[in-house]
Amino acid sequence: MEGATVQIQVEECSYINIRFDGGQAVLRQGLAANELEIVFFHVCPAKRNQGLGVAVLREIQAHFPKKVLKPIDILETAEGFWSRMATLGLVAIY
């Protein structure tokens, strides 16, 4: 569902580990200074199709407002999800 409220925890080291109720994401600095690469993004199956992925990506954008989020090594089964996220302006796909 669009507009879902979500709370994320952010831990920064060489990778940025983000945990949220229903999943996890891992980011790292991209090649350009304004890029963050999404190297892992998982929403538990029971939480899918409820707007959680959109809500989490919006929270990540809010936490890193000057960064462009770029998912890398996209699995074939996730291409539709990332295409929708790009259409919403939440990520840039290589």
N, C-alpha and C positions, 0 to 999 in steps of 0.2 A: 504494500500500500504506500502510495506516495506520501511524503511528509511524515514518515515514521520517526519517532524520537529515538535516538540512539546515543549511548555514552561510550566513548572509546578511551582506552588507556594507551599512552604513547611512551615507549622506551627508546631512547636514542643511543646507539653505539655505531659500529661500522655498518650495521643494518638497523633499520627502524622497525621494531616489532610492535604491531598494533593488535591488541586483543579487544574483542567486543562480544557481547552476549550473542552467541550463535555463530562465531567464527573468528578468523584471524587474517591479518595481512602482514606482509613483510615488504619493506621498501628499502631502496638504497639510492645513493646519489647517482644521477645519470651522467652522461658524457658532458652535457652543458651545465653550467652553474644553476640554471633555472629549471632543471629537470629532476624529477624523482621517478625512478623506475619501480614499478610494482612487480616484484619477483614472485610473489605468492599471494593469492587472495582466495579465501575459502569461506563459504557460507554453508553451515550444516544443512543437509537436505530438508529437514523439518522446518527450516526458517526461510527457505527459498520462495520466490514469487510473492513476497510480502513487502517489497520495497526496502529491505534491509541493506542490500548492496548499494543502492542509490544513496540511502541515508549515510552509510559509512563513508562512501566516497565524498559526499558533501562535507562531512565532518573533517575528513583528511584535508580537503581543499581549504576549509576554514582555518585549520591548524597551520597549514603551509600556504598562505595566500599568494606568495610570489613564485610558486613552483608549478610546473606543468607535470601532471601525472601521466606516465607512459607505461602501460602493461607490456611486459616482454615475455617471450616464449609462450605465447598463447596456445593453450590446448584447443584442438579442433572442437571438442565438445563445449568450449566456452566462447567460441567466436561470436555467437549470437549475442551473448551478454555484453561482451566488450564493444561490439558494434553499436548496441543500444546506448551504452555509456558514452561512446564517442558522439553519437547523435545528440545526446543531452548536454554535450559540452563538458563532461566530467573528466574525460581522459583524451589524450592524443594517441592515436595508433600509428606506429612506424609504418 
